[in-house]
Amino acid sequence: DTVYFTVNTEVEKENPVLQKKITEFTDGKAIIHLTSKETNLRIGNYLYDIEVDTADGRVDTVVGPAKFKVVGGVKY
């Protein structure tokens, strides 16, 4: 199975601003690790979803599209 975590500015827009592909699982769970470089996005509103592509060919969007908001910090 493969799990995709995708962040974009619009639904079904090409070239997402962030996408993680997970193919290794811990106790049957997909762990999504995000680095500071990956999350260095412009302040604003985004959408995200989580899609599961199963080994038998099924494709399921299990979360979203849902809101993903990047806010500014006070420490630079």
PyMOL commands that set and color helices and strands:
alter all, ss='L'
color gray80, all
select strands_A, chain A and resi 2-8+18-22+44-53+59-70
alter strands_A, ss='S'
color yellow, strands_A
deselect
rebuild
show_as cartoon
